[in-house]
Amino acid sequence: MGVFVFLPLVLPLSAWPIARLAEQHLHPRAATWLLTAVAGVLAVCSTLCLALLMVVGTAQLPGNPLPDGWSDPEVREAVPYDEVAGKVAIPALIVVLTSCTRAAWRHHRVRRHATHALAALPARSVAVLPDRTPYAYALPGRRGGRVVATTGMLEGLTSSERRALFAHERAHLSGRHHRFLLAVQLAARANPFLRPLRTAVTYTAERWADEDAAAAVGSRRVVARAIGKAALVSRGAPIATLARFAVSGPVPRRVAALLGPAPAERVWPPASTTVGLAAWGAAAGATVSALSSANSAVTLFFILKAATPL
């Protein structure tokens, strides 16, 4: 195992440059996919690293389930950092698993409560609630989900801006953005170094919906006005969120992006650019993290196998 078992804990730092540059230089759809994939790989490897260290730490506890051969000096020498890091990994892994479980349960609970609250309404793709509090959100569901908006929100928009608002929320549903947001939220809870990626995906998912809405209504300026007005009238409105799903993101940046030219459809940036180097750096970090985790897991497996009596 050696020092390589610790690499997945710090390699998320390699993704920080792309977390910022992807927002500015990649198409929001490509940025969301890239950042979520990198965050997912790094989070899984980081958690596996803690689990491997926990196995080492468990060997120091009375009544541990490991074989008696594990206590042999030769075996202990093959697995370093057992006295301190192994013991620290036990509560660390418990905290990670508890935090991720709570986040996933909260996401499920908010979604379930919202679905039950709308059960009495007609089964339509758009639900308009008679509420003076201005808010709107997309509620995922088995049949494509539905867009929820209040009369307080719609009264502050023109007809074209309402179409832009509905197109934006439908884009969230069709793109399954709640899955990306939940994935990066769990990743950030698994390793705090991944929080910049969570923040970036929260923004790029909104920008992805903005661009899809602009294509649907045929006007980037109308979508920009709808976003600006919706943010102003809904300021301070209490909205239950699905894994940060209803968070509007940095509205001034989104409006400025919509008032500019449409982003280029680019899946992967050229390696000669700054964002390209950052993307390859994040991909390399994720690859090294996966290889380090696999190497440590295989090494520990063979050590346990050798220490287990026939």
Residue, then its C-alpha position, 0 to 999 in steps of 0.5 A: m500500500g505505502v503512501f499511495v493509499f493516501l493519494p486519493l484523499v488529496l488528488p481532488l485538488s487537481a480538479w480545482p483549476i477545471a472547476r473554475l475554467a469549465e464555467q467560462h470556456l466550455h458549453p454548460r452541458a459538457a462542463t456539467w458532465l465533465l465536472t460530475a464525472v471527475a467528482g464522482v470518480l475522485a469521491v469514490c476513490s477517496t471513500l475507498c481509501l478511507a475504507l482500506l485504512m479502516v481495515v488496517g485500523t480495525a486490526q488494532l481493535p479488540g475482537n476484530p474480525l481479521p485473522d490471527g495471522w494479521s498480527d504477525p510482525e511481517v504482515r504488520e510491516a507490509v501495511p504501514y501507517d496502521e497505528v495512527a492513520g488506520k484508527v483515524a480512518i474509522p471515525a472519518l469513514i463513519v462521518v462520510l457515510t453518515s453525511c452522504t446518507r443524510a443528504a440522499w435521504r433529505h433529497h428523497r424526503v423533499r421530493r416525496h413531500a413535494t409529490h404528495a403536495l401536488a397529488a390532488l392537482p390534475a396530472r399535467s406537465v405544468a402545475v400552477l399554484p394559487d400562492r402569492t409567494p413567487y417561486a418556480y421549480a422543476l419536480p422530477g418524476r417517473r413520467g418526466g416530472r412537472v414544472v411547478a410555478t405560483t401565481g405570484m411568480l407568473e404575475g410578474l412576467t410577460s407571456s414571452e417571459r413565462r414561456a422562457l421560464f417554463a422552457h428553463e424548468r423543462a430543460h432541468l427535467s429533460g436533462r435530469h439535472h437533479r441527478f448531477l446535482l445530487a452526485v456532486q453534493l454527495a461527492a463534496r460530502a465524501n471529500p471536502f476538497l470537491r466542494p468547488l466542483r459542487t459549486a461549479v456544477t450548480y452553476t453550469a446546470e443552470r446555464w445548461a437550462d438557460e441555453d436550452a430555454a434560449a434555443a426553445v423560445g428563440s431569443r436569448r434576450v427574453v430568457a435573460r429578462a425572465i431570469g432577471k425578473a424571476a430572481l428579483v421577485s422571488r428574492g427571499a422566498p422560502i423554497a424547499t430544494l432538491a439537492r440544491f435543485a432550485v438554487s438559481g445560481p449567480v444570476p448576474r453572470r447567467v444574464a451576462a452570458l445570455l446577452g453574449p454569443a451562444p457557447a460553442e458546442r465542444v465536448w472536450p477543449p483543445a489541449s493547447t488551451t488553458v482550459g484544455l490543460a486543466a481538463w487533462g490535469a483533472a482527468a489525470g488526477a482522477t486516473v491516478s486516484a483510481l489506479s492508486s485505489a485499485n493498487s491499494a485494494v489489491t495489495l491489501f487483498f493479497i496481504l489478508k489472503a496470505a495472513t489467513p490460515l488455510 
